[in-house]
C-alpha cells in the first residue's frame, strides 16, 4: 500500500501538468482578454475618445500584463511561479491570488464538506432500504421522489426556495443572503454558530439534493447485486439476522462503486457551488471564480482551477485508500 501511494503521489505531477496546460490554453484562447476589458470599462461614457487610445499605450499595457508573449512562454512563466507557490497578483485589484483564495476556500470547503456528508449519510441508507424492499410501494415512492429531485436544476430550485421560504410573499423562514447576520460578530459563539447554520440551510440543500438522488440509485444497484450473491444466501442459511447480513456483510461490498464516485463528487459539487454561491451571495471560491471569469482575471482563474484540480486528484487518491479499508481483499502492492 505504501509503495502504491508513493507511485500515485508521483503520478499527480504529470497529471497536474497536463490538466494545467489544457486549462491554461483554454483560458488564454477564450474570447476577450483583461486588457480590452479594462479599456472598455475605463472608456464607458467617453464615446469616440475611447476608440482613440494610442496603439503605444495598448502595447505597453500588453507588456505589463505579459500578454505580448506567446502562450507557451506565458505557461512556462506561470508554472515557474507556481513551483514557488506564487500564483501572481489579480488583474482586478492587484492583490495576491493566494490571499484571495485563502479568504474564500474555507467557505467553499465548509459548504462542500457538509453537502458531501449529508449526501453519503442519507443516500446509502435510502439505497439499501430500496434494494432490500424491491418492487414494494415504498421502493416505488422513494424512486419516484428521487428521480424528481435529480431532474430539478439547482438554480431553479434555489429561486423557488428563496421565493417561498426566504421572505417573499409567503414564508420568511430562512435568510437568503450571506453567511451570517450583520450583528453576528457581537453575539456569543453558540448564537453565532446557530445563525451560520440557519444561513446555510438553503444553500446546502441546493448543493445536496441532486447528488443525493443519483448516489442513492448507485447504492441501490450495488446492494441489489450483492444480496443475490452466494455468500449472502449462505449467511441466511446459517441463521444470521437480516440486519447482520445486510449491514455487516453485503453493504460493505456494495460500497465499492459508491467510493469510486467520491473522486468525481467533489469537483461536481465545487462546480455547482459557483451557481449557488452567486445566487445566495456567499463569498466563497465559487463566486470568486464567477467574478474572475467575467473580468478575464487570468491569474485568479488559473489559481482557482489549480486548487480545484488538486482537490480532485486528492479525492481520487482518497477513493483508492478507502477501497482497501472497505474491502480487505483489495491489495495495491
C-alpha positions in Angstrom: 0.0 0.0 0.0 2.8 2.4 0.8 4.5 1.8 -2.5 1.3 2.3 -4.3 0.6 5.6 -2.6 4.1 6.8 -3.4 3.5 5.9 -7.1 0.1 7.7 -7.1 1.6 10.8 -5.5 4.3 10.9 -8.1 1.8 10.4 -10.8 0.0 13.6 -9.7 2.8 15.7 -11.1 2.5 14.8 -14.8 -1.3 14.6 -14.4 -1.5 18.1 -12.9 0.9 19.5 -15.6 -1.4 18.1 -18.3 -4.6 19.5 -16.7 -3.0 22.9 -16.1 -1.7 23.2 -19.6 -5.0 22.4 -21.2 -6.8 24.7 -18.8 -4.2 27.5 -19.4 -4.7 27.1 -23.2 -8.4 27.3 -23.0 -8.4 30.3 -20.7 -5.8 32.2 -22.8 -7.5 31.4 -26.2 -11.0 32.2 -25.0 -12.6 35.4 -26.5 -11.7 38.7 -24.8 -8.7 39.5 -22.6 -8.2 41.5 -19.4 -6.6 44.4 -21.2 -9.5 45.0 -23.6 -12.0 44.5 -20.7 -10.2 47.2 -18.6 -10.1 49.6 -21.6 -13.7 49.0 -22.3 -14.7 49.6 -18.7 -12.5 52.7 -18.4 -13.8 54.1 -21.7 -17.5 53.8 -20.8 -19.1 57.2 -21.2 -16.1 58.6 -23.2 -17.7 58.0 -26.6 -15.3 58.4 -29.5 -12.4 59.2 -27.1 -12.3 55.6 -26.0 -11.7 54.5 -29.6 -8.8 56.9 -30.0 -6.5 55.1 -27.5 -2.9 55.2 -28.8 -1.5 51.9 -30.0 1.6 52.5 -28.0 -0.4 52.6 -24.8 -2.1 49.3 -25.7 1.4 47.8 -26.4 2.7 49.0 -23.0 -0.4 47.5 -21.3 0.1 44.2 -23.0 3.7 44.2 -21.9 2.6 45.0 -18.3 0.2 42.1 -18.2 2.5 39.7 -20.0 0.1 39.4 -23.0 2.8 40.2 -25.5 4.4 36.8 -25.2 3.3 33.6 -26.9 1.0 31.2 -25.0 3.7 28.5 -24.4 6.1 31.1 -22.9 3.3 32.5 -20.7 2.5 29.0 -19.5 6.2 28.3 -18.7 6.4 31.6 -16.7 3.2 30.6 -14.8 4.5 27.2 -14.0 7.8 28.6 -12.7 5.9 30.9 -10.4 3.6 28.0 -9.3 6.6 25.9 -8.2 7.4 28.8 -5.8 3.7 28.8 -4.6 3.3 32.2 -6.3 0.0 32.5 -8.2 0.7 36.1 -9.1 -1.5 39.1 -8.5 -5.1 39.6 -9.5 -5.6 41.8 -12.5 -8.6 43.4 -10.9 -7.2 44.7 -7.6 -3.5 43.7 -7.7 -3.9 41.6 -4.6 -2.0 38.3 -4.3 -4.1 35.5 -5.8 -3.2 33.1 -3.0 -4.5 35.5 -0.3 -7.8 35.9 -2.2 -8.2 32.2 -2.5 -7.3 31.7 1.2 -10.2 34.0 2.1 -12.8 32.1 0.1 -11.6 28.5 0.1 -12.6 27.7 3.7 -16.1 28.9 3.0 -16.5 26.7 -0.1 -14.9 23.7 1.7 -17.4 24.2 4.5 -20.3 24.1 2.2 -18.9 21.1 0.3 -18.0 19.1 3.4 -21.5 19.5 4.9 -23.1 18.6 1.5 -20.9 15.5 0.9 -21.5 14.3 4.4 -25.3 14.7 4.0 -25.2 13.0 0.6 -23.5 9.9 1.9 -25.3 9.7 5.2 -28.7 9.9 3.6 -28.2 8.3 0.2 -26.7 5.0 1.4 -29.5 4.1 3.8 -32.0 5.0 1.2 -30.3 2.8 -1.4 -30.0 -0.1 1.0 -33.7 0.1 2.0 -34.8 0.3 -1.6 -32.6 -2.7 -2.5 -33.9 -4.8 0.4 -37.5 -4.0 -0.4 -37.6 -4.3 -4.2 -40.9 -3.7 -6.1 -42.7 -2.6 -3.0 -44.8 0.6 -2.7 -42.2 2.3 -0.5 -39.4 1.4 -3.0 -41.5 2.9 -5.9 -42.3 6.0 -3.9 -38.6 6.6 -2.9 -37.5 6.0 -6.5 -40.2 8.4 -8.0 -39.3 11.1 -5.5 -35.5 10.8 -6.1 -35.9 10.9 -9.8 -37.9 14.1 -9.5 -35.1 15.6 -7.3 -32.5 14.5 -9.8 -34.2 16.3 -12.7 -34.6 19.7 -11.0 -32.0 22.3 -11.9 -30.2 23.7 -8.9 -30.6 27.4 -9.8 -34.3 26.9 -10.4 -34.9 25.2 -7.1 -32.8 27.9 -5.4 -35.0 30.6 -6.8 -38.1 28.8 -5.7 -36.8 28.3 -2.2 -35.9 31.9 -1.9 -39.3 33.0 -3.2 -41.4 30.6 -1.0 -39.2 30.3 2.2 -36.9 33.3 2.1 -39.1 36.4 2.7 -41.2 36.6 -0.4 -45.0 36.8 -0.3 -45.2 33.5 1.5 -42.9 32.4 4.4 -39.9 34.0 5.9 -38.2 31.0 7.5 -34.6 31.2 6.2 -32.2 34.0 5.3 -31.2 34.2 1.6 -28.1 36.4 1.8 -24.6 35.8 3.1 -23.3 33.5 5.8 -24.2 35.4 8.9 -26.4 38.3 10.1 -24.8 41.7 10.3 -24.8 41.7 14.1 -23.5 38.1 14.4 -20.0 39.2 15.3 -21.3 40.7 18.6 -23.1 37.5 19.7 -21.9 34.6 21.8 -20.3 31.8 19.8 -23.2 29.4 20.1 -25.7 32.1 18.8 -23.1 32.8 16.0 -23.0 29.1 15.2 -26.8 28.8 15.1 -27.0 31.8 12.9 -24.4 30.4 10.5 -26.3 27.1 10.4 -29.6 28.9 9.7 -27.9 30.8 6.8 -26.5 27.5 5.3 -29.8 25.6 5.2 -30.9 26.6 1.8 -27.5 26.7 0.0 -26.6 23.2 1.4 -30.0 21.9 0.4 -29.5 23.1 -3.2 -26.0 21.6 -3.3 -27.1 18.3 -1.9 -30.3 17.0 -3.4 -29.2 16.1 -6.9 -26.1 14.2 -5.9 -28.1 12.5 -3.1 -30.6 11.3 -5.6 -28.0 10.0 -8.0 -25.8 8.4 -5.4 -28.8 6.6 -3.8 -29.5 4.9 -7.1 -25.9 3.6 -7.2 -26.2 2.4 -3.7 -29.5 0.6 -4.5 -27.9 -1.0 -7.6 -24.8 -2.2 -5.7 -26.8 -3.6 -2.8 -29.3 -5.3 -5.1 -26.4 -7.1 -6.8 -24.7 -8.1 -3.6 -27.8 -9.6 -1.9 -28.1 -12.1 -4.8 -24.6 -13.5 -4.2 -24.0 -16.9 -2.8 -22.3 -15.7 0.4 -25.5 -13.8 1.3 -27.6 -16.9 0.9 -25.1 -18.9 2.9 -25.3 -16.3 5.7 -29.1 -16.5 5.8 -28.8 -20.3 5.8 -26.6 -20.2 8.9 -29.4 -18.2 10.6 -27.8 -14.8 10.8 -30.4 -12.0 11.3 -31.2 -10.0 8.3 -29.8 -6.8 9.8 -26.4 -8.5 10.3 -26.3 -10.0 6.8 -27.3 -6.7 5.1 -25.3 -4.2 7.1 -22.2 -6.3 8.1 -21.6 -8.3 5.0 -23.5 -7.2 1.9 -23.3 -3.4 2.4 -19.6 -3.4 2.9 -19.0 -5.0 -0.5 -21.7 -2.8 -2.2 -19.8 0.4 -1.2 -17.1 -0.1 -3.8 -19.0 1.9 -6.6 -20.0 4.5 -4.0 -16.4 5.1 -3.1 -15.4 5.3 -6.7 -17.9 8.2 -7.2 -16.2 10.1 -4.3 -13.4 11.4 -6.6 -16.0 12.8 -9.1 -18.4 14.1 -6.5 -16.1 16.7 -5.0 -15.4 18.6 -8.3 -19.0 18.4 -9.3 -20.2 20.0 -6.0 -17.5 22.7 -6.3 -18.7 23.4 -9.8 -22.3 23.6 -8.6 -21.2 26.0 -5.8 -20.3 28.6 -8.4 -24.1 29.0 -9.2 -25.3 28.6 -5.6 -22.8 31.0 -4.1 -23.7 33.6 -6.7 -27.4 33.2 -6.0 -27.1 33.4 -2.3 -24.4 36.0 -2.3 -22.0 33.7 -0.4 -18.3 35.0 -0.6 -16.9 31.6 -1.4 -14.5 30.4 -4.1 -17.3 29.6 -6.5 -18.5 33.2 -6.5 -14.9 34.4 -6.8 -14.4 32.2 -9.8 -17.5 33.5 -11.5 -16.4 37.1 -11.0 -12.9 36.2 -12.2 -14.3 34.8 -15.4 -16.4 37.8 -16.1 -13.4 40.1 -15.6 -11.0 37.8 -17.5 -8.7 37.7 -14.5 -6.3 35.1 -15.8 -4.1 34.7 -12.7 -7.1 34.3 -10.4 -8.8 31.9 -12.8 -5.7 29.7 -13.0 -5.2 29.8 -9.3 -8.8 28.6 -8.6 -8.6 25.9 -11.3 -5.3 24.7 -9.9 -6.7 24.4 -6.4 -9.8 22.6 -7.8 -7.6 20.2 -9.8 -5.6 19.3 -6.7 -8.7 18.7 -4.7 -10.0 16.4 -7.5 -6.7 14.4 -7.6 -6.7 14.2 -3.8 -10.3 12.8 -3.9 -9.2 10.1 -6.3 -6.4 9.0 -4.1 -8.7 9.0 -1.1 -11.0 6.7 -3.0 -8.2 4.2 -3.6 -7.3 4.3 0.1 -10.9 3.7 1.1 -11.1 0.7 -1.3 -8.6 -1.2 0.9 -10.3 -0.1 4.1 -13.8 -1.3 3.0 -12.7 -4.5 1.2 -9.6 -6.2 2.8 -9.3 -8.4 -0.4 -8.1 -5.4 -2.4 -4.3 -5.0 -2.3 -2.4 -2.5 -4.3 1.2 -3.7 -3.7 
